[in-house]
Amino acid sequence: MQVDGNLAGDDGNGRNGGNGSEIPAAWARVKRRLRAELGEDVFASWFARLELENIVDGTARLTVPTRFLKSWIESHYLDRVLTTFRAEIAEVGRIEVGVRGTGAPARPAAPGLVKSGPAASPLARLQAAPPPVPVATATAAAEPRAEAGDLSGTPLDGRLTFANFVVGRSNALAHAAAERVARHEGEGALYNPLYLHAGVGLGKTHLLHGIGHAAREAGRRVIYLTADRFMYGFVNALKTQNALAYKERLRGIDLLILDDVQFIQGKSIQAEFGHTINALIDAGRQVIVASDRPPADLEALDERVRSRLAGGLVVEIGGLDEPLRVSILTARLQAVRAAHPTFEVSPTVASYVARAITANGRDLEGAVNRLLAHATLTGTAVTMETAESAIRDLVKNREPKRIKIEDIQKLVASRYNVSRSDILSERRTAAVVKPRQIAMYLSKVLTLRSLPEIGRRFGGRDHTTVLHAVRKIEKQIGEDAVLGDEVELLKRMLQD
């Protein structure tokens, strides 16, 4: 990150005007303020991937990974970001948002701030053209976006088909339902909508692409959209006054596949999403939706849409057990050997990797890439010692501690000198309300429990009470550094 030297020094109001060492801290405070003011869901959807690139002549240059995020932030939050930024660095008078990536920059870089990138490493060259990935968890390859209003959807990844999806106990039901839906030839639709949910790297995107390929082979009209692509298309259709035509074309397909539905934001877009799903289902067209959580836990989504999604077949893809990890790893090693015949990994090493990496298939993919890089770059065989070294960080982070709501309640109660029964009671004194709200906030942040479930664990309270507590603590953390440090300490104590 680069900072123009004109911003160095104090602004006279106790805020640092921007010397290089202070800018990262100021940017962290800006993001913390945005999180507190806008709420966790909005922040996670629009600002979690926002980064500060530089500050030049009073202009803060921010970057995001997609054009849709750039367009949405510029349309809805640019003034809010500028106001928040100026509260930390008064000299910033303008915000620019660009798109990160390998393409040309959105505007010429300021003189003297251009850095030449390093030459491609041998590992980068190795990975430039990866072989087919016969595993259940590969991420769709990056594809160029179609122009706004184009309903061809996000291109399907040719590597992600049913033929190379590795089936195990945890994903067998999801795989069977996906194949049945994709190959259905009768009247109407099956399990409508089909709703798949799973954590990161467990294969739901692979199944969605597999459905798309099989349905297209059968001659059906298919559109595969990520949530951001759906929103991007709708927003641009409104801007170009083509919304009606966009909606009619979207509803004129045979099968709609929508990935990462948890990121759909905005009342108008949620309403249009609900209308589209209703129109397709009522017309007997097939809808497949995927998310990282079940419909009931999509608190940011309109209740009627959640109800409609829950009305079909909801299938969870579970974690990878060891036999499935072995199968995925074996398939991946076979694919790599097709492109690199001299690459060998002994059964002992493969068994160790499959046993050690338990989080998801993407970590297994990363492990294979590291072993391949070692063998190719050093010209030596892959031994148990080199394997242990190559995947050390993947193993260390593979199993985050499972935190229980009861543990949160006990720790917070002890920290604030109240009893757990006080936290669960109806008492409304300040000495009890504050720790209760902090415990609710931590329960939302550190566990996968829904707001209604958290409310039930706190003496049968309504989910709106929990939501109020979460938002209040988020706001106070943004305004009170002492409380922020206090909450961070509690998080570390619970996670250690």
C-alpha positions as CSV (number, residue, x, y, z in Angstrom):
1,M,0.0,0.0,0.0
2,Q,1.4,3.4,-1.0
3,V,0.7,6.7,0.7
4,D,1.4,10.2,-0.7
5,G,3.9,12.0,1.5
6,N,1.6,15.1,1.7
7,L,-0.6,13.3,4.2
8,A,2.1,12.8,6.9
9,G,1.6,14.5,10.2
10,D,-1.1,15.2,12.7
11,D,-4.2,17.1,11.6
12,G,-4.4,19.1,14.9
13,N,-7.4,17.2,16.2
14,G,-5.5,14.2,17.6
15,R,-5.9,12.2,14.4
16,N,-2.8,11.3,12.4
17,G,-3.0,12.7,8.9
18,G,-1.5,9.7,7.3
19,N,2.1,8.7,7.7
20,G,2.8,5.3,6.3
21,S,2.8,3.5,9.6
22,E,-0.5,5.0,10.7
23,I,-2.5,4.4,7.4
24,P,-3.0,0.7,7.9
25,A,-4.3,1.3,11.4
26,A,-6.6,4.1,10.2
27,W,-7.9,1.8,7.4
28,A,-8.6,-0.9,10.0
29,R,-10.6,1.6,12.1
30,V,-12.6,2.6,9.0
31,K,-13.6,-1.0,8.3
32,R,-14.4,-1.5,12.0
33,R,-16.7,1.6,11.9
34,L,-18.4,0.4,8.8
35,R,-19.0,-3.0,10.4
36,A,-20.5,-1.4,13.5
37,E,-22.7,1.0,11.6
38,L,-24.0,-1.3,8.8
39,G,-24.1,-4.6,10.7
40,E,-22.3,-7.9,10.2
41,D,-24.3,-9.2,7.2
42,V,-24.1,-6.0,5.1
43,F,-20.4,-5.6,5.9
44,A,-19.6,-9.3,5.1
45,S,-21.4,-9.0,1.8
46,W,-20.0,-5.7,0.5
47,F,-17.0,-4.6,2.5
48,A,-15.1,-7.7,3.7
49,R,-13.1,-7.8,0.4
50,L,-12.6,-4.0,0.1
51,E,-8.9,-3.1,0.3
52,L,-7.0,0.2,0.4
53,E,-4.5,0.5,-2.4
54,N,-3.1,4.0,-1.9
55,I,-3.8,7.6,-1.0
56,V,-2.6,10.2,-3.4
57,D,-3.4,13.9,-3.5
58,G,-6.3,13.5,-1.1
59,T,-7.9,10.6,-3.1
60,A,-8.2,7.2,-1.4
61,R,-8.0,4.5,-4.0
62,L,-9.9,1.3,-2.9
63,T,-10.2,-1.9,-4.7
64,V,-12.6,-4.9,-4.9
65,P,-12.4,-8.2,-6.7
66,T,-15.4,-7.8,-9.0
67,R,-17.1,-5.2,-11.2
68,F,-20.4,-5.9,-9.4
69,L,-19.0,-5.0,-6.0
70,K,-17.5,-1.8,-7.5
71,S,-20.8,-0.8,-9.0
72,W,-22.8,-1.6,-5.9
73,I,-20.5,0.3,-3.5
74,E,-20.4,3.3,-5.8
75,S,-24.2,3.3,-6.1
76,H,-25.1,2.8,-2.5
77,Y,-22.2,3.4,-0.1
78,L,-19.7,5.7,-1.6
79,D,-20.7,8.7,0.5
80,R,-20.8,6.6,3.7
81,V,-17.3,5.3,3.0
82,L,-16.0,8.8,2.4
83,T,-17.6,10.2,5.6
84,T,-16.2,7.3,7.6
85,F,-12.7,7.8,6.0
86,R,-12.7,11.5,6.7
87,A,-13.4,10.8,10.4
88,E,-10.0,9.0,10.5
89,I,-8.0,11.0,7.9
90,A,-9.4,14.5,7.4
91,E,-7.3,15.2,4.3
92,V,-9.1,12.5,2.2
93,G,-11.6,14.3,0.1
94,R,-12.4,11.8,-2.5
95,I,-12.9,8.0,-2.9
96,E,-12.2,6.0,-6.0
97,V,-13.1,2.3,-6.3
98,G,-11.3,0.0,-8.8
99,V,-11.3,-3.7,-9.6
100,R,-8.4,-5.9,-8.6
101,G,-7.1,-8.3,-11.2
102,T,-4.7,-9.0,-13.9
103,G,-6.3,-6.7,-16.4
104,A,-5.5,-3.1,-17.1
105,P,-6.1,-0.7,-14.2
106,A,-9.2,1.3,-14.0
107,R,-7.1,4.5,-14.3
108,P,-3.4,5.2,-14.9
109,A,-1.3,4.9,-11.7
110,A,0.1,8.1,-10.2
111,P,3.6,8.8,-11.4
112,G,6.2,7.2,-9.2
113,L,3.8,4.6,-7.8
114,V,4.0,2.0,-10.5
115,K,5.7,-1.2,-9.3
116,S,6.9,-3.8,-11.8
117,G,5.6,-7.2,-10.7
118,P,7.9,-10.1,-10.2
119,A,8.5,-12.6,-13.0
120,A,6.3,-15.6,-12.9
121,S,7.7,-18.2,-10.6
122,P,8.3,-21.8,-11.6
123,L,5.3,-22.8,-9.5
124,A,3.1,-20.2,-11.2
125,R,4.1,-21.7,-14.5
126,L,3.3,-25.2,-13.3
127,Q,-0.2,-24.1,-12.2
128,A,-0.9,-22.0,-15.3
129,A,-2.6,-24.8,-17.1
130,P,-3.8,-27.4,-14.5
131,P,-5.0,-30.8,-15.5
132,P,-8.6,-31.8,-15.2
133,V,-9.7,-31.9,-11.5
134,P,-11.6,-35.1,-10.8
135,V,-12.6,-34.2,-7.3
136,A,-15.8,-33.1,-5.7
137,T,-14.6,-29.8,-4.4
138,A,-12.8,-27.8,-7.1
139,T,-13.7,-24.1,-7.5
140,A,-15.1,-23.0,-10.8
141,A,-12.4,-21.5,-13.0
142,A,-12.5,-17.7,-13.5
143,E,-14.3,-16.8,-16.7
144,P,-14.8,-13.4,-18.4
145,R,-18.1,-11.8,-17.4
146,A,-20.7,-11.4,-20.1
147,E,-21.9,-7.9,-20.8
148,A,-24.6,-6.4,-18.7
149,G,-28.0,-7.8,-19.6
150,D,-26.6,-10.9,-21.2
151,L,-28.5,-13.9,-19.9
152,S,-26.0,-16.6,-20.9
153,G,-25.2,-16.6,-17.2
154,T,-21.8,-17.5,-15.7
155,P,-20.0,-20.0,-17.9
156,L,-19.9,-23.6,-16.7
157,D,-16.5,-25.1,-15.8
158,G,-15.9,-28.0,-18.2
159,R,-13.9,-29.8,-15.5
160,L,-16.8,-30.0,-13.0
161,T,-19.1,-32.8,-14.2
162,F,-20.9,-35.7,-12.6
163,A,-18.4,-38.1,-14.2
164,N,-15.5,-36.8,-12.0
165,F,-17.5,-36.1,-8.8
166,V,-16.2,-38.3,-6.1
167,V,-19.2,-39.7,-4.1
168,G,-19.0,-40.7,-0.4
169,R,-21.3,-41.1,2.5
170,S,-21.5,-37.4,3.3
171,N,-22.6,-36.3,-0.3
172,A,-24.4,-39.3,-1.7
173,L,-27.9,-37.9,-1.1
174,A,-27.0,-34.6,-2.7
175,H,-25.4,-36.3,-5.6
176,A,-28.3,-38.6,-6.2
177,A,-30.8,-35.7,-6.0
178,A,-28.7,-33.5,-8.4
179,E,-28.4,-36.3,-11.0
180,R,-32.2,-37.0,-10.8
181,V,-33.0,-33.4,-11.3
182,A,-30.6,-32.9,-14.1
183,R,-31.7,-35.9,-16.1
184,H,-35.5,-35.6,-15.4
185,E,-37.5,-36.0,-18.6
186,G,-41.1,-36.1,-17.3
187,E,-43.6,-33.3,-17.0
188,G,-43.0,-30.6,-14.3
189,A,-40.0,-30.5,-12.0
190,L,-38.6,-32.6,-9.2
191,Y,-37.9,-31.4,-5.6
192,N,-38.7,-27.9,-6.6
193,P,-36.6,-26.0,-5.5
194,L,-33.6,-28.3,-4.8
195,Y,-31.6,-26.5,-2.1
196,L,-28.1,-27.6,-1.4
197,H,-26.1,-26.2,1.5
198,A,-22.6,-26.9,2.7
199,G,-19.4,-25.3,4.1
200,V,-16.5,-24.2,2.0
201,G,-14.9,-26.7,-0.3
202,L,-17.3,-29.6,0.2
203,G,-18.5,-29.9,-3.4
204,K,-21.7,-27.9,-3.8
205,T,-20.4,-25.8,-6.7
206,H,-19.1,-28.9,-8.4
207,L,-22.6,-30.4,-8.2
208,L,-24.2,-27.3,-9.6
209,H,-22.0,-27.3,-12.6
210,G,-22.6,-31.0,-13.1
211,I,-26.3,-30.3,-13.1
212,G,-25.9,-27.6,-15.7
213,H,-23.8,-29.7,-18.0
214,A,-26.1,-32.7,-17.8
215,A,-29.2,-30.6,-18.4
216,R,-27.7,-28.8,-21.4
217,E,-26.7,-32.2,-22.9
218,A,-30.4,-33.1,-22.6
219,G,-31.4,-30.0,-24.6
220,R,-32.7,-28.0,-21.7
221,R,-32.2,-24.2,-21.5
222,V,-30.0,-23.6,-18.4
223,I,-28.7,-20.5,-16.7
224,Y,-26.1,-20.7,-14.0
225,L,-25.7,-17.6,-11.9
226,T,-23.7,-16.6,-8.9
227,A,-25.6,-14.3,-6.5
228,D,-23.4,-11.3,-7.5
229,R,-24.0,-12.0,-11.2
230,F,-27.8,-12.1,-10.6
231,M,-27.7,-8.8,-8.7
232,Y,-25.3,-7.3,-11.2
233,G,-27.6,-8.2,-14.1
234,F,-30.7,-6.8,-12.4
235,V,-29.0,-3.5,-11.3
236,N,-27.7,-2.9,-14.8
237,A,-31.1,-3.8,-16.4
238,L,-32.6,-1.1,-14.1
239,K,-30.0,1.4,-15.1
240,T,-30.5,0.7,-18.9
241,Q,-34.3,0.6,-18.5
242,N,-34.4,-3.0,-19.7
243,A,-35.6,-4.5,-16.4
244,L,-38.8,-5.9,-17.9
245,A,-37.1,-7.6,-20.7
246,Y,-34.4,-9.0,-18.3
247,K,-37.0,-10.5,-16.1
248,E,-39.0,-12.0,-18.9
249,R,-35.9,-13.6,-20.4
250,L,-34.8,-14.9,-17.0
251,R,-38.2,-16.6,-16.5
252,G,-38.2,-18.1,-20.0
253,I,-35.7,-20.8,-19.2
254,D,-36.1,-24.5,-18.2
255,L,-33.6,-24.6,-15.3
256,L,-32.2,-21.8,-13.1
257,I,-29.1,-22.6,-11.0
258,L,-28.2,-19.9,-8.4
259,D,-25.1,-20.2,-6.3
260,D,-24.2,-18.5,-3.0
261,V,-27.7,-17.2,-2.4
262,Q,-26.6,-15.9,1.1
263,F,-25.0,-12.9,-0.6
264,I,-28.2,-11.6,-2.1
265,Q,-28.9,-8.1,-0.6
266,G,-31.2,-5.2,-1.0
267,K,-35.0,-5.2,-0.7
268,S,-35.8,-4.7,-4.4
269,I,-33.3,-7.4,-5.5
270,Q,-34.6,-9.8,-2.9
271,A,-38.2,-9.1,-4.0
272,E,-37.3,-9.7,-7.7
273,F,-35.4,-12.9,-6.7
274,G,-38.6,-14.1,-4.9
275,H,-40.8,-13.2,-7.8
276,T,-38.5,-15.0,-10.3
277,I,-38.4,-18.2,-8.2
278,N,-42.2,-18.2,-7.7
279,A,-42.8,-17.6,-11.4
280,L,-40.4,-20.4,-12.4
281,I,-41.8,-22.9,-9.9
282,D,-45.4,-22.1,-10.7
283,A,-44.6,-22.6,-14.4
284,G,-43.1,-26.0,-13.7
285,R,-39.5,-24.9,-14.3
286,Q,-36.7,-26.3,-12.2
287,V,-34.9,-24.2,-9.7
288,I,-31.6,-25.2,-7.9
289,V,-30.2,-23.0,-5.2
290,A,-27.0,-23.4,-3.1
291,S,-25.8,-21.7,0.0
292,D,-23.4,-22.1,2.9
293,R,-26.3,-22.5,5.4
294,P,-29.9,-23.8,5.5
295,P,-32.8,-21.5,4.4
296,A,-33.9,-20.9,8.0
297,D,-30.5,-19.4,8.8
298,L,-30.6,-16.8,6.0
299,E,-31.6,-14.0,8.4
300,A,-30.9,-11.2,5.8
301,L,-33.2,-12.8,3.3
302,D,-36.9,-11.9,3.2
303,E,-39.0,-14.4,5.2
304,R,-41.3,-15.3,2.3
305,V,-38.3,-16.2,0.1
306,R,-36.8,-18.3,2.9
307,S,-40.1,-20.1,3.3
308,R,-40.3,-20.8,-0.5
309,L,-36.7,-22.1,-0.5
310,A,-37.4,-24.4,2.5
311,G,-40.5,-25.8,0.7
312,G,-38.5,-28.0,-1.7
313,L,-35.9,-30.6,-1.0
314,V,-33.2,-29.2,1.4
315,V,-30.0,-31.4,1.4
316,E,-26.9,-30.8,3.4
317,I,-23.5,-31.9,2.2
318,G,-21.6,-33.0,5.2
319,G,-17.9,-33.0,6.0
320,L,-15.5,-35.3,4.3
321,D,-14.8,-38.5,6.1
322,E,-11.5,-40.3,5.7
323,P,-12.5,-42.8,3.0
324,L,-13.9,-39.9,0.9
325,R,-10.7,-37.8,1.4
326,V,-8.6,-40.8,0.3
327,S,-10.8,-41.2,-2.8
328,I,-10.6,-37.5,-3.6
329,L,-6.8,-37.4,-3.1
330,T,-6.3,-40.6,-5.2
331,A,-8.3,-39.2,-8.0
332,R,-6.4,-35.9,-7.9
333,L,-3.0,-37.6,-7.9
334,Q,-4.0,-39.7,-10.9
335,A,-5.0,-36.6,-12.8
336,V,-1.7,-34.9,-12.0
337,R,0.3,-38.0,-13.1
338,A,-1.4,-37.8,-16.5
339,A,0.3,-34.5,-17.1
340,H,3.5,-35.3,-15.1
341,P,4.3,-39.0,-15.5
342,T,7.3,-38.9,-13.3
343,F,5.4,-37.5,-10.3
344,E,5.0,-40.3,-7.7
345,V,3.5,-40.2,-4.2
346,S,3.7,-43.4,-2.2
347,P,0.6,-44.9,-0.7
348,T,2.0,-44.2,2.8
349,V,2.4,-40.5,2.0
350,A,-1.0,-40.3,0.4
351,S,-2.6,-42.0,3.4
352,Y,-0.9,-39.5,5.7
353,V,-2.1,-36.5,3.7
354,A,-5.7,-37.8,3.6
355,R,-5.6,-38.5,7.3
356,A,-4.0,-35.2,8.3
357,I,-6.1,-32.8,6.2
358,T,-9.7,-32.9,7.3
359,A,-11.2,-29.5,6.6
360,N,-12.2,-29.6,3.0
361,G,-11.3,-30.8,-0.5
362,R,-9.7,-27.5,-1.5
363,D,-7.0,-28.1,1.2
364,L,-6.4,-31.5,-0.4
365,E,-6.1,-29.8,-3.7
366,G,-3.6,-27.4,-2.2
367,A,-1.6,-30.3,-0.7
368,V,-1.3,-32.0,-4.1
369,N,-0.1,-28.8,-5.7
370,R,2.5,-28.3,-3.1
371,L,3.8,-31.9,-3.4
372,L,3.9,-31.4,-7.2
373,A,5.8,-28.2,-6.9
374,H,8.4,-29.8,-4.6
375,A,8.9,-32.8,-6.9
376,T,9.1,-30.7,-10.0
377,L,11.2,-27.8,-8.8
378,T,13.7,-29.9,-6.7
379,G,13.8,-33.0,-8.8
380,T,13.6,-35.2,-5.7
381,A,11.1,-37.8,-4.6
382,V,8.3,-36.9,-2.3
383,T,9.0,-38.4,1.2
384,M,7.1,-38.4,4.4
385,E,9.4,-35.6,5.7
386,T,8.8,-33.4,2.7
387,A,5.1,-34.0,2.8
388,E,4.9,-33.1,6.5
389,S,6.8,-29.8,5.8
390,A,4.7,-29.0,2.7
391,I,1.3,-29.3,4.4
392,R,2.2,-28.1,7.9
393,D,0.1,-25.0,7.8
394,L,-2.9,-26.8,6.3
395,V,-2.7,-29.4,9.2
396,K,-2.3,-26.8,11.9
397,N,-5.4,-24.9,10.8
398,R,-7.6,-27.8,9.9
399,E,-9.8,-28.2,12.9
400,P,-11.0,-24.9,14.5
401,K,-12.2,-25.4,18.0
402,R,-15.9,-26.1,18.3
403,I,-17.4,-23.4,20.6
404,K,-20.6,-24.0,22.6
405,I,-23.1,-21.4,23.6
406,E,-23.0,-22.7,27.1
407,D,-19.2,-22.1,27.2
408,I,-19.7,-18.5,26.0
409,Q,-22.3,-17.9,28.7
410,K,-20.1,-19.3,31.5
411,L,-17.0,-17.3,30.4
412,V,-18.9,-14.0,30.0
413,A,-20.7,-14.5,33.3
414,S,-17.4,-15.2,35.1
415,R,-15.7,-12.2,33.4
416,Y,-18.5,-9.8,34.5
417,N,-19.0,-11.2,38.0
418,V,-22.6,-12.4,37.4
419,S,-24.0,-15.9,37.3
420,R,-25.0,-17.8,34.2
421,S,-28.6,-18.0,35.6
422,D,-28.5,-14.1,35.7
423,I,-27.7,-14.0,32.0
424,L,-30.6,-16.4,31.2
425,S,-33.0,-14.6,33.5
426,E,-35.4,-11.7,32.8
427,R,-33.4,-9.2,34.9
428,R,-32.8,-5.9,33.1
429,T,-30.3,-4.2,35.3
430,A,-27.2,-2.8,33.5
431,A,-24.9,-5.2,35.3
432,V,-26.7,-8.1,33.7
433,V,-27.9,-6.6,30.3
434,K,-24.4,-5.8,29.1
435,P,-22.8,-9.3,29.6
436,R,-26.0,-10.9,28.2
437,Q,-25.7,-8.9,25.0
438,I,-22.0,-9.6,24.7
439,A,-22.7,-13.3,25.2
440,M,-25.4,-13.1,22.4
441,Y,-23.0,-11.3,20.1
442,L,-20.2,-13.9,20.7
443,S,-22.7,-16.7,20.1
444,K,-23.6,-15.2,16.7
445,V,-20.0,-14.6,15.7
446,L,-18.4,-17.7,17.0
447,T,-21.0,-20.4,16.4
448,L,-23.2,-21.5,13.4
449,R,-26.4,-21.2,15.4
450,S,-29.3,-19.2,14.0
451,L,-30.7,-16.2,15.7
452,P,-33.9,-18.1,16.8
453,E,-31.7,-20.9,18.2
454,I,-29.5,-18.5,20.1
455,G,-32.6,-16.9,21.5
456,R,-33.9,-20.2,22.8
457,R,-30.5,-20.8,24.5
458,F,-30.8,-17.5,26.3
459,G,-34.0,-18.2,28.2
460,G,-36.4,-18.5,25.3
461,R,-35.9,-15.0,23.9
462,D,-37.2,-13.9,20.5
463,H,-34.7,-13.7,17.6
464,T,-35.3,-10.0,17.3
465,T,-33.9,-9.6,20.8
466,V,-30.8,-11.4,19.8
467,L,-30.5,-9.3,16.6
468,H,-30.8,-6.1,18.6
469,A,-28.1,-7.2,21.0
470,V,-25.7,-8.2,18.2
471,R,-26.2,-4.9,16.4
472,K,-25.8,-2.9,19.6
473,I,-22.5,-4.6,20.6
474,E,-21.2,-4.2,17.0
475,K,-22.0,-0.5,17.2
476,Q,-20.4,-0.1,20.6
477,I,-17.2,-2.0,19.5
478,G,-16.8,0.5,16.7
479,E,-17.1,3.5,19.1
480,D,-15.4,2.1,22.2
481,A,-11.9,0.8,21.7
482,V,-11.8,-0.6,25.3
483,L,-14.9,-2.7,24.7
484,G,-13.5,-3.8,21.4
485,D,-10.3,-5.1,23.1
486,E,-12.4,-6.7,25.8
487,V,-14.5,-8.6,23.3
488,E,-11.4,-9.6,21.3
489,L,-9.9,-11.0,24.5
490,L,-13.0,-13.1,25.2
491,K,-12.9,-14.4,21.6
492,R,-9.3,-15.5,22.0
493,M,-10.0,-17.2,25.4
494,L,-12.9,-19.1,23.8
495,Q,-10.9,-20.1,20.7
496,D,-7.7,-21.2,22.6
